Structure formats: C-alpha cells, structure tokens
Amino acid sequence: MSAYSTCLRAAIVATALLVATTACSPIQPWVKPYEREHLADPIMALDRNPVSSTYIDHVFETREGARGATGAVGGGCGCN
C-alpha cells in the first residue's frame, strides 16, 4: 500500500468515527421555550390570511365529521 492510500484510509476512518460520536450527542433545541410564543403567532403562518383559513377549516370539519386534526375546533353538529 502506498502512503497516500494509508493516509486516505485513516482520514475516512477518522471522519466515520467523528460522525458516529456526534450522532450520540444530545439534540439541543434551536428555539428556546420562551421564543416559541413568537413562532405560534398567526402572523408567522404561511397562509396569506390565517384567520380565514382557520374559519374555512372549521366549516369543512363541521360539514364533514370524518375530517380532523387540523387545529379547528368543533364537531359534526355545527357547534363550537
């Protein structure tokens, strides 16, 4: 084996060990708990009109009892 292939093999093994050891480290959240309220603000939604989208979701859930898990409240009867 040449010196180049031995050095390359050592670099690959070192990289693999580095990746393996960093995969076991605890995941740190990027957003602090006190910053999450800003991300939950309706203005941060991707919709142009989040209030209208919430209302439309509520109407669809009211008419169709099988739909759900979109965040709107209500049942199949039309009540809140």
N, CA, C and O atoms as a CHARMM CRD file, in Angstrom:
* protein
*
  320
    1    1 MET  N      0.83700  -1.18300   0.00000 PROA 1      0.00000
    2    1 MET  CA     0.00000   0.00000   0.00000 PROA 1      0.00000
    3    1 MET  C      0.88100   1.24600   0.00000 PROA 1      0.00000
    4    1 MET  O      1.94800   1.28800   0.61300 PROA 1      0.00000
    5    2 SER  N      0.40900   2.21600  -0.68500 PROA 2      0.00000
    6    2 SER  CA     1.17300   3.45400  -0.73600 PROA 2      0.00000
    7    2 SER  C      0.81800   4.32000   0.47200 PROA 2      0.00000
    8    2 SER  O     -0.15600   4.06000   1.17800 PROA 2      0.00000
    9    3 ALA  N      1.60600   5.32300   0.68500 PROA 3      0.00000
   10    3 ALA  CA     1.38700   6.22300   1.82400 PROA 3      0.00000
   11    3 ALA  C      0.10600   7.02700   1.63300 PROA 3      0.00000
   12    3 ALA  O     -0.57700   7.36900   2.59800 PROA 3      0.00000
   13    4 TYR  N     -0.20800   7.32300   0.36800 PROA 4      0.00000
   14    4 TYR  CA    -1.41700   8.09800   0.07100 PROA 4      0.00000
   15    4 TYR  C     -2.67200   7.31000   0.43900 PROA 4      0.00000
   16    4 TYR  O     -3.58500   7.86300   1.05200 PROA 4      0.00000
   17    5 SER  N     -2.73300   6.03200   0.07500 PROA 5      0.00000
   18    5 SER  CA    -3.91400   5.23000   0.37300 PROA 5      0.00000
   19    5 SER  C     -4.04800   4.99200   1.87500 PROA 5      0.00000
   20    5 SER  O     -5.16500   4.94100   2.39100 PROA 5      0.00000
   21    6 THR  N     -2.93400   4.84600   2.58200 PROA 6      0.00000
   22    6 THR  CA    -2.98900   4.68100   4.03100 PROA 6      0.00000
   23    6 THR  C     -3.49200   5.95700   4.69700 PROA 6      0.00000
   24    6 THR  O     -4.29300   5.89900   5.63100 PROA 6      0.00000
   25    7 CYS  N     -3.03100   7.08800   4.22700 PROA 7      0.00000
   26    7 CYS  CA    -3.47900   8.37400   4.77400 PROA 7      0.00000
   27    7 CYS  C     -4.95400   8.60800   4.45700 PROA 7      0.00000
   28    7 CYS  O     -5.69700   9.12000   5.29500 PROA 7      0.00000
   29    8 LEU  N     -5.37300   8.24000   3.26500 PROA 8      0.00000
   30    8 LEU  CA    -6.77200   8.38700   2.87700 PROA 8      0.00000
   31    8 LEU  C     -7.66100   7.47900   3.72100 PROA 8      0.00000
   32    8 LEU  O     -8.72400   7.90000   4.17800 PROA 8      0.00000
   33    9 ARG  N     -7.23700   6.25500   3.92700 PROA 9      0.00000
   34    9 ARG  CA    -7.99500   5.31800   4.75700 PROA 9      0.00000
   35    9 ARG  C     -8.09100   5.83600   6.19100 PROA 9      0.00000
   36    9 ARG  O     -9.15100   5.72900   6.80800 PROA 9      0.00000
   37   10 ALA  N     -7.02700   6.38500   6.72500 PROA 10     0.00000
   38   10 ALA  CA    -7.04400   6.92800   8.08100 PROA 10     0.00000
   39   10 ALA  C     -7.98600   8.13100   8.16600 PROA 10     0.00000
   40   10 ALA  O     -8.68000   8.30100   9.16800 PROA 10     0.00000
   41   11 ALA  N     -8.01800   8.95600   7.13900 PROA 11     0.00000
   42   11 ALA  CA    -8.91300  10.10700   7.12900 PROA 11     0.00000
   43   11 ALA  C    -10.37700   9.66600   7.07200 PROA 11     0.00000
   44   11 ALA  O    -11.23500  10.25800   7.72800 PROA 11     0.00000
   45   12 ILE  N    -10.65500   8.62700   6.28600 PROA 12     0.00000
   46   12 ILE  CA   -12.02800   8.11800   6.19500 PROA 12     0.00000
   47   12 ILE  C    -12.46400   7.51500   7.52300 PROA 12     0.00000
   48   12 ILE  O    -13.59100   7.74400   7.96500 PROA 12     0.00000
   49   13 VAL  N    -11.59800   6.75700   8.15900 PROA 13     0.00000
   50   13 VAL  CA   -11.92200   6.16100   9.46100 PROA 13     0.00000
   51   13 VAL  C    -12.11900   7.25400  10.51100 PROA 13     0.00000
   52   13 VAL  O    -13.03800   7.17100  11.32700 PROA 13     0.00000
   53   14 ALA  N    -11.27400   8.26600  10.49600 PROA 14     0.00000
   54   14 ALA  CA   -11.41200   9.36000  11.45900 PROA 14     0.00000
   55   14 ALA  C    -12.71700  10.11200  11.24100 PROA 14     0.00000
   56   14 ALA  O    -13.38900  10.47800  12.20600 PROA 14     0.00000
   57   15 THR  N    -13.08100  10.34600   9.99200 PROA 15     0.00000
   58   15 THR  CA   -14.34900  11.02800   9.68500 PROA 15     0.00000
   59   15 THR  C    -15.53400  10.18600  10.13200 PROA 15     0.00000
   60   15 THR  O    -16.49200  10.71100  10.69900 PROA 15     0.00000
   61   16 ALA  N    -15.47400   8.87900   9.88200 PROA 16     0.00000
   62   16 ALA  CA   -16.56600   7.99000  10.29500 PROA 16     0.00000
   63   16 ALA  C    -16.70800   7.96700  11.81600 PROA 16     0.00000
   64   16 ALA  O    -17.82400   7.97700  12.33700 PROA 16     0.00000
   65   17 LEU  N    -15.57800   7.93700  12.52800 PROA 17     0.00000
   66   17 LEU  CA   -15.63200   7.95800  13.99400 PROA 17     0.00000
   67   17 LEU  C    -16.17900   9.28400  14.51000 PROA 17     0.00000
   68   17 LEU  O    -16.93300   9.31300  15.48300 PROA 17     0.00000
   69   18 LEU  N    -15.80400  10.36600  13.86500 PROA 18     0.00000
   70   18 LEU  CA   -16.30200  11.67400  14.26900 PROA 18     0.00000
   71   18 LEU  C    -17.81300  11.76400  14.07700 PROA 18     0.00000
   72   18 LEU  O    -18.52700  12.26100  14.94700 PROA 18     0.00000
   73   19 VAL  N    -18.29100  11.28500  12.94400 PROA 19     0.00000
   74   19 VAL  CA   -19.73100  11.30500  12.68300 PROA 19     0.00000
   75   19 VAL  C    -20.46100  10.39500  13.67200 PROA 19     0.00000
   76   19 VAL  O    -21.52900  10.75300  14.16700 PROA 19     0.00000
   77   20 ALA  N    -19.89600   9.22700  13.96000 PROA 20     0.00000
   78   20 ALA  CA   -20.53300   8.29000  14.88000 PROA 20     0.00000
   79   20 ALA  C    -20.60900   8.85800  16.29400 PROA 20     0.00000
   80   20 ALA  O    -21.60400   8.64400  16.98700 PROA 20     0.00000
   81   21 THR  N    -19.59300   9.56600  16.72900 PROA 21     0.00000
   82   21 THR  CA   -19.62000  10.10200  18.09100 PROA 21     0.00000
   83   21 THR  C    -20.51900  11.33300  18.20100 PROA 21     0.00000
   84   21 THR  O    -21.11500  11.56300  19.25400 PROA 21     0.00000
   85   22 THR  N    -20.62600  12.12400  17.14100 PROA 22     0.00000
   86   22 THR  CA   -21.50100  13.29300  17.21800 PROA 22     0.00000
   87   22 THR  C    -22.96100  12.90200  17.08000 PROA 22     0.00000
   88   22 THR  O    -23.83800  13.65400  17.50600 PROA 22     0.00000
   89   23 ALA  N    -23.24000  11.75500  16.50200 PROA 23     0.00000
   90   23 ALA  CA   -24.62600  11.30100  16.37500 PROA 23     0.00000
   91   23 ALA  C    -25.21000  10.93900  17.73500 PROA 23     0.00000
   92   23 ALA  O    -26.43000  10.93600  17.89700 PROA 23     0.00000
   93   24 CYS  N    -24.37800  10.64000  18.69600 PROA 24     0.00000
   94   24 CYS  CA   -24.85200  10.25000  20.01900 PROA 24     0.00000
   95   24 CYS  C    -25.02200  11.43800  20.96300 PROA 24     0.00000
   96   24 CYS  O    -25.49700  11.26800  22.08600 PROA 24     0.00000
   97   25 SER  N    -24.64700  12.61300  20.53300 PROA 25     0.00000
   98   25 SER  CA   -24.74800  13.77700  21.41400 PROA 25     0.00000
   99   25 SER  C    -26.20600  14.20700  21.53100 PROA 25     0.00000
  100   25 SER  O    -26.98500  14.00300  20.60100 PROA 25     0.00000
  101   26 PRO  N    -26.58400  14.79900  22.66500 PROA 26     0.00000
  102   26 PRO  CA   -27.97900  15.22600  22.83000 PROA 26     0.00000
  103   26 PRO  C    -28.33100  16.36200  21.87300 PROA 26     0.00000
  104   26 PRO  O    -27.50500  17.22300  21.57000 PROA 26     0.00000
  105   27 ILE  N    -29.55300  16.34300  21.41700 PROA 27     0.00000
  106   27 ILE  CA   -30.00900  17.36300  20.48100 PROA 27     0.00000
  107   27 ILE  C    -30.40300  18.60300  21.26900 PROA 27     0.00000
  108   27 ILE  O    -31.21400  18.53200  22.19200 PROA 27     0.00000
  109   28 GLN  N    -29.82800  19.72700  20.90200 PROA 28     0.00000
  110   28 GLN  CA   -30.15200  20.98400  21.55200 PROA 28     0.00000
  111   28 GLN  C    -31.21400  21.70000  20.72000 PROA 28     0.00000
  112   28 GLN  O    -31.05900  21.83400  19.50600 PROA 28     0.00000
  113   29 PRO  N    -32.28400  22.15900  21.35300 PROA 29     0.00000
  114   29 PRO  CA   -33.30400  22.85800  20.56400 PROA 29     0.00000
  115   29 PRO  C    -32.77800  24.20400  20.06600 PROA 29     0.00000
  116   29 PRO  O    -32.06400  24.91300  20.77500 PROA 29     0.00000
  117   30 TRP  N    -33.14900  24.53500  18.83300 PROA 30     0.00000
  118   30 TRP  CA   -32.71100  25.80600  18.26400 PROA 30     0.00000
  119   30 TRP  C    -33.55100  26.95300  18.79400 PROA 30     0.00000
  120   30 TRP  O    -33.08800  28.09000  18.87600 PROA 30     0.00000
  121   31 VAL  N    -34.77700  26.65100  19.14900 PROA 31     0.00000
  122   31 VAL  CA   -35.68600  27.67900  19.63700 PROA 31     0.00000
  123   31 VAL  C    -35.86500  27.47400  21.13600 PROA 31     0.00000
  124   31 VAL  O    -36.22000  26.38700  21.59100 PROA 31     0.00000
  125   32 LYS  N    -35.62000  28.51100  21.87500 PROA 32     0.00000
  126   32 LYS  CA   -35.79300  28.44900  23.32500 PROA 32     0.00000
  127   32 LYS  C    -37.28300  28.41400  23.65800 PROA 32     0.00000
  128   32 LYS  O    -38.09700  28.90900  22.87900 PROA 32     0.00000
  129   33 PRO  N    -37.65200  27.83500  24.80700 PROA 33     0.00000
  130   33 PRO  CA   -39.06900  27.75500  25.15400 PROA 33     0.00000
  131   33 PRO  C    -39.76800  29.10700  25.20900 PROA 33     0.00000
  132   33 PRO  O    -40.94700  29.20700  24.86900 PROA 33     0.00000
  133   34 TYR  N    -39.06300  30.13800  25.62900 PROA 34     0.00000
  134   34 TYR  CA   -39.69300  31.46400  25.71900 PROA 34     0.00000
  135   34 TYR  C    -39.80800  32.14200  24.35200 PROA 34     0.00000
  136   34 TYR  O    -40.47700  33.16800  24.23100 PROA 34     0.00000
  137   35 GLU  N    -39.16100  31.57900  23.31700 PROA 35     0.00000
  138   35 GLU  CA   -39.26500  32.13500  21.97000 PROA 35     0.00000
  139   35 GLU  C    -40.35300  31.46100  21.13800 PROA 35     0.00000
  140   35 GLU  O    -40.68500  31.93500  20.05200 PROA 35     0.00000
  141   36 ARG  N    -40.90900  30.36200  21.64200 PROA 36     0.00000
  142   36 ARG  CA   -41.88900  29.60400  20.86600 PROA 36     0.00000
  143   36 ARG  C    -43.20300  30.34700  20.71800 PROA 36     0.00000
  144   36 ARG  O    -43.95200  30.09300  19.77500 PROA 36     0.00000
  145   37 GLU  N    -43.49600  31.25300  21.62400 PROA 37     0.00000
  146   37 GLU  CA   -44.74400  32.00000  21.50800 PROA 37     0.00000
  147   37 GLU  C    -44.74000  32.86900  20.25500 PROA 37     0.00000
  148   37 GLU  O    -45.79600  33.12600  19.67800 PROA 37     0.00000
  149   38 HSD  N    -43.56800  33.32200  19.83200 PROA 38     0.00000
  150   38 HSD  CA   -43.49300  34.14700  18.62300 PROA 38     0.00000
  151   38 HSD  C    -43.72000  33.30300  17.36800 PROA 38     0.00000
  152   38 HSD  O    -44.27600  33.79400  16.38500 PROA 38     0.00000
  153   39 LEU  N    -43.29400  32.03600  17.39300 PROA 39     0.00000
  154   39 LEU  CA   -43.49600  31.16500  16.24100 PROA 39     0.00000
  155   39 LEU  C    -44.93500  30.68400  16.15300 PROA 39     0.00000
  156   39 LEU  O    -45.39100  30.32100  15.06900 PROA 39     0.00000
  157   40 ALA  N    -45.66100  30.67100  17.26700 PROA 40     0.00000
  158   40 ALA  CA   -47.05500  30.25200  17.26300 PROA 40     0.00000
  159   40 ALA  C    -47.99100  31.40200  16.90100 PROA 40     0.00000
  160   40 ALA  O    -49.20100  31.20200  16.79700 PROA 40     0.00000
  161   41 ASP  N    -47.45400  32.58400  16.70900 PROA 41     0.00000
  162   41 ASP  CA   -48.26200  33.73600  16.35000 PROA 41     0.00000
  163   41 ASP  C    -48.87600  33.51300  14.96400 PROA 41     0.00000
  164   41 ASP  O    -48.18300  33.03900  14.06400 PROA 41     0.00000
  165   42 PRO  N    -50.15500  33.84100  14.77100 PROA 42     0.00000
  166   42 PRO  CA   -50.77400  33.62000  13.46100 PROA 42     0.00000
  167   42 PRO  C    -50.08400  34.36200  12.31700 PROA 42     0.00000
  168   42 PRO  O    -50.19800  33.94600  11.16400 PROA 42     0.00000
  169   43 ILE  N    -49.38600  35.42900  12.60500 PROA 43     0.00000
  170   43 ILE  CA   -48.71600  36.16700  11.53300 PROA 43     0.00000
  171   43 ILE  C    -47.54000  35.37400  10.95800 PROA 43     0.00000
  172   43 ILE  O    -47.06400  35.68300   9.86600 PROA 43     0.00000
  173   44 MET  N    -47.06800  34.35600  11.68200 PROA 44     0.00000
  174   44 MET  CA   -45.96400  33.52600  11.20700 PROA 44     0.00000
  175   44 MET  C    -46.43600  32.38800  10.30700 PROA 44     0.00000
  176   44 MET  O    -45.61400  31.62600   9.80000 PROA 44     0.00000
  177   45 ALA  N    -47.74700  32.26100  10.10100 PROA 45     0.00000
  178   45 ALA  CA   -48.28100  31.19500   9.25100 PROA 45     0.00000
  179   45 ALA  C    -47.92300  31.45400   7.79400 PROA 45     0.00000
  180   45 ALA  O    -47.64900  32.59000   7.40800 PROA 45     0.00000
  181   46 LEU  N    -47.92700  30.40600   6.99400 PROA 46     0.00000
  182   46 LEU  CA   -47.59300  30.54100   5.58300 PROA 46     0.00000
  183   46 LEU  C    -48.77800  30.99600   4.75300 PROA 46     0.00000
  184   46 LEU  O    -48.62100  31.32100   3.57600 PROA 46     0.00000
  185   47 ASP  N    -49.97900  31.02500   5.35700 PROA 47     0.00000
  186   47 ASP  CA   -51.16400  31.48300   4.63700 PROA 47     0.00000
  187   47 ASP  C    -51.16400  33.00200   4.54900 PROA 47     0.00000
  188   47 ASP  O    -50.58500  33.69300   5.38700 PROA 47     0.00000
  189   48 ARG  N    -51.82300  33.50100   3.52100 PROA 48     0.00000
  190   48 ARG  CA   -51.94800  34.96000   3.40500 PROA 48     0.00000
  191   48 ARG  C    -52.94100  35.48100   4.42900 PROA 48     0.00000
  192   48 ARG  O    -52.76500  36.57600   4.96400 PROA 48     0.00000
  193   49 ASN  N    -53.97700  34.71200   4.70300 PROA 49     0.00000
  194   49 ASN  CA   -54.99300  35.12400   5.65900 PROA 49     0.00000
  195   49 ASN  C    -55.26100  33.95700   6.60900 PROA 49     0.00000
  196   49 ASN  O    -56.16900  33.16600   6.35400 PROA 49     0.00000
  197   50 PRO  N    -54.49400  33.82600   7.70200 PROA 50     0.00000
  198   50 PRO  CA   -54.64200  32.67200   8.57900 PROA 50     0.00000
  199   50 PRO  C    -55.99200  32.61900   9.28700 PROA 50     0.00000
  200   50 PRO  O    -56.48500  31.53400   9.59600 PROA 50     0.00000
  201   51 VAL  N    -56.59000  33.77200   9.54700 PROA 51     0.00000
  202   51 VAL  CA   -57.89200  33.77500  10.21800 PROA 51     0.00000
  203   51 VAL  C    -58.93900  33.16000   9.29500 PROA 51     0.00000
  204   51 VAL  O    -59.75500  32.34900   9.73200 PROA 51     0.00000
  205   52 SER  N    -58.92000  33.54300   8.02600 PROA 52     0.00000
  206   52 SER  CA   -59.85300  32.98500   7.05000 PROA 52     0.00000
  207   52 SER  C    -59.61400  31.49100   6.86200 PROA 52     0.00000
  208   52 SER  O    -60.57100  30.72500   6.75100 PROA 52     0.00000
  209   53 SER  N    -58.35800  31.06600   6.82300 PROA 53     0.00000
  210   53 SER  CA   -58.05600  29.64600   6.66400 PROA 53     0.00000
  211   53 SER  C    -58.56200  28.83900   7.85200 PROA 53     0.00000
  212   53 SER  O    -59.06200  27.72700   7.67900 PROA 53     0.00000
  213   54 THR  N    -58.43700  29.38800   9.05800 PROA 54     0.00000
  214   54 THR  CA   -58.94800  28.70800  10.24500 PROA 54     0.00000
  215   54 THR  C    -60.46000  28.58500  10.18400 PROA 54     0.00000
  216   54 THR  O    -61.01400  27.54600  10.54500 PROA 54     0.00000
  217   55 TYR  N    -61.12600  29.62500   9.73500 PROA 55     0.00000
  218   55 TYR  CA   -62.57600  29.57700   9.61900 PROA 55     0.00000
  219   55 TYR  C    -63.00400  28.55100   8.56900 PROA 55     0.00000
  220   55 TYR  O    -63.93600  27.78100   8.80300 PROA 55     0.00000
  221   56 ILE  N    -62.33900  28.53300   7.42500 PROA 56     0.00000
  222   56 ILE  CA   -62.67900  27.57400   6.37500 PROA 56     0.00000
  223   56 ILE  C    -62.44400  26.14300   6.86500 PROA 56     0.00000
  224   56 ILE  O    -63.25000  25.25500   6.59100 PROA 56     0.00000
  225   57 ASP  N    -61.34900  25.91700   7.58400 PROA 57     0.00000
  226   57 ASP  CA   -61.10100  24.58800   8.16200 PROA 57     0.00000
  227   57 ASP  C    -62.21300  24.19600   9.11900 PROA 57     0.00000
  228   57 ASP  O    -62.65100  23.04600   9.13400 PROA 57     0.00000
  229   58 HSD  N    -62.66800  25.14800   9.91500 PROA 58     0.00000
  230   58 HSD  CA   -63.75200  24.87100  10.85400 PROA 58     0.00000
  231   58 HSD  C    -65.03100  24.50800  10.11000 PROA 58     0.00000
  232   58 HSD  O    -65.74800  23.59200  10.51400 PROA 58     0.00000
  233   59 VAL  N    -65.31900  25.21800   9.03000 PROA 59     0.00000
  234   59 VAL  CA   -66.52300  24.92800   8.24200 PROA 59     0.00000
  235   59 VAL  C    -66.42700  23.53500   7.63100 PROA 59     0.00000
  236   59 VAL  O    -67.40000  22.78200   7.66800 PROA 59     0.00000
  237   60 PHE  N    -65.28100  23.18000   7.07200 PROA 60     0.00000
  238   60 PHE  CA   -65.11400  21.85400   6.48700 PROA 60     0.00000
  239   60 PHE  C    -65.24500  20.76500   7.54400 PROA 60     0.00000
  240   60 PHE  O    -65.86900  19.73400   7.29200 PROA 60     0.00000
  241   61 GLU  N    -64.66100  20.97900   8.73100 PROA 61     0.00000
  242   61 GLU  CA   -64.77900  19.98100   9.79300 PROA 61     0.00000
  243   61 GLU  C    -66.20100  19.85000  10.28900 PROA 61     0.00000
  244   61 GLU  O    -66.62500  18.76300  10.68100 PROA 61     0.00000
  245   62 THR  N    -66.94700  20.94800  10.27700 PROA 62     0.00000
  246   62 THR  CA   -68.33000  20.90800  10.73000 PROA 62     0.00000
  247   62 THR  C    -69.18000  20.10100   9.76400 PROA 62     0.00000
  248   62 THR  O    -70.03100  19.31700  10.18500 PROA 62     0.00000
  249   63 ARG  N    -68.95400  20.28700   8.48200 PROA 63     0.00000
  250   63 ARG  CA   -69.75800  19.58000   7.48200 PROA 63     0.00000
  251   63 ARG  C    -69.34100  18.13000   7.32300 PROA 63     0.00000
  252   63 ARG  O    -70.16900  17.28200   6.99000 PROA 63     0.00000
  253   64 GLU  N    -68.11300  17.84300   7.54700 PROA 64     0.00000
  254   64 GLU  CA   -67.59700  16.50600   7.31100 PROA 64     0.00000
  255   64 GLU  C    -67.03600  15.96600   8.61900 PROA 64     0.00000
  256   64 GLU  O    -65.94800  16.36100   9.03700 PROA 64     0.00000
  257   65 GLY  N    -67.76000  15.07600   9.26000 PROA 65     0.00000
  258   65 GLY  CA   -67.36800  14.59400  10.58500 PROA 65     0.00000
  259   65 GLY  C    -66.11600  13.73500  10.58000 PROA 65     0.00000
  260   65 GLY  O    -65.50800  13.55300  11.63400 PROA 65     0.00000
  261   66 ALA  N    -65.70300  13.19800   9.43400 PROA 66     0.00000
  262   66 ALA  CA   -64.54600  12.31000   9.38100 PROA 66     0.00000
  263   66 ALA  C    -63.22700  13.06400   9.33400 PROA 66     0.00000
  264   66 ALA  O    -62.16800  12.48100   9.56800 PROA 66     0.00000
  265   67 ARG  N    -63.28100  14.33700   9.03800 PROA 67     0.00000
  266   67 ARG  CA   -62.05100  15.11400   8.91600 PROA 67     0.00000
  267   67 ARG  C    -61.62500  15.62600  10.28300 PROA 67     0.00000
  268   67 ARG  O    -62.46800  15.84700  11.15300 PROA 67     0.00000
  269   68 GLY  N    -60.34100  15.81400  10.47700 PROA 68     0.00000
  270   68 GLY  CA   -59.89600  16.32300  11.76900 PROA 68     0.00000
  271   68 GLY  C    -58.40900  16.52600  11.81900 PROA 68     0.00000
  272   68 GLY  O    -57.70700  16.37300  10.82000 PROA 68     0.00000
  273   69 ALA  N    -57.93300  16.87500  13.00200 PROA 69     0.00000
  274   69 ALA  CA   -56.51700  17.06000  13.29600 PROA 69     0.00000
  275   69 ALA  C    -55.91200  18.21400  12.51600 PROA 69     0.00000
  276   69 ALA  O    -54.72100  18.19000  12.20300 PROA 69     0.00000
  277   70 THR  N    -56.72100  19.23600  12.19400 PROA 70     0.00000
  278   70 THR  CA   -56.17200  20.41200  11.52100 PROA 70     0.00000
  279   70 THR  C    -56.07700  21.60100  12.45700 PROA 70     0.00000
  280   70 THR  O    -55.55300  22.64500  12.06800 PROA 70     0.00000
  281   71 GLY  N    -56.56600  21.47100  13.67000 PROA 71     0.00000
  282   71 GLY  CA   -56.46000  22.55800  14.62900 PROA 71     0.00000
  283   71 GLY  C    -57.74200  23.29900  14.87000 PROA 71     0.00000
  284   71 GLY  O    -57.84600  24.02600  15.85900 PROA 71     0.00000
  285   72 ALA  N    -58.73100  23.14800  14.00600 PROA 72     0.00000
  286   72 ALA  CA   -60.00700  23.82100  14.22800 PROA 72     0.00000
  287   72 ALA  C    -60.84900  23.01200  15.20900 PROA 72     0.00000
  288   72 ALA  O    -60.75300  21.78500  15.25700 PROA 72     0.00000
  289   73 VAL  N    -61.66200  23.69800  15.97800 PROA 73     0.00000
  290   73 VAL  CA   -62.48500  23.01600  16.97400 PROA 73     0.00000
  291   73 VAL  C    -63.88200  22.82000  16.44600 PROA 73     0.00000
  292   73 VAL  O    -64.32500  23.51700  15.53200 PROA 73     0.00000
  293   74 GLY  N    -64.57000  21.86500  17.03100 PROA 74     0.00000
  294   74 GLY  CA   -65.96900  21.66100  16.67700 PROA 74     0.00000
  295   74 GLY  C    -66.22300  20.22300  16.26700 PROA 74     0.00000
  296   74 GLY  O    -65.29800  19.45900  15.99300 PROA 74     0.00000
  297   75 GLY  N    -67.47800  19.88200  16.23300 PROA 75     0.00000
  298   75 GLY  CA   -67.87800  18.53900  15.84700 PROA 75     0.00000
  299   75 GLY  C    -68.65800  18.55500  14.57600 PROA 75     0.00000
  300   75 GLY  O    -68.54000  19.49000  13.78500 PROA 75     0.00000
  301   76 GLY  N    -69.46000  17.53300  14.35800 PROA 76     0.00000
  302   76 GLY  CA   -70.25300  17.43500  13.16200 PROA 76     0.00000
  303   76 GLY  C    -71.58300  18.15500  13.25300 PROA 76     0.00000
  304   76 GLY  O    -72.32700  18.19300  12.27300 PROA 76     0.00000
  305   77 CYS  N    -71.90400  18.73500  14.42000 PROA 77     0.00000
  306   77 CYS  CA   -73.20800  19.33500  14.60800 PROA 77     0.00000
  307   77 CYS  C    -73.25100  20.81300  14.26000 PROA 77     0.00000
  308   77 CYS  O    -74.34500  21.36100  14.12200 PROA 77     0.00000
  309   78 GLY  N    -72.14000  21.47400  14.11400 PROA 78     0.00000
  310   78 GLY  CA   -72.10800  22.88800  13.79700 PROA 78     0.00000
  311   78 GLY  C    -71.85400  23.77100  14.99600 PROA 78     0.00000
  312   78 GLY  O    -71.82300  24.99500  14.86400 PROA 78     0.00000
  313   79 CYS  N    -71.67300  23.18800  16.14700 PROA 79     0.00000
  314   79 CYS  CA   -71.40100  23.98200  17.34800 PROA 79     0.00000
  315   79 CYS  C    -69.88900  24.08700  17.57000 PROA 79     0.00000
  316   79 CYS  O    -69.10600  23.34700  16.97400 PROA 79     0.00000
  317   80 ASN  N    -69.50400  25.00900  18.42600 PROA 80     0.00000
  318   80 ASN  CA   -68.07900  25.17100  18.71200 PROA 80     0.00000
  319   80 ASN  C    -67.68700  24.10500  19.65700 PROA 80     0.00000
  320   80 ASN  O    -66.52400  24.02800  20.05400 PROA 80     0.00000
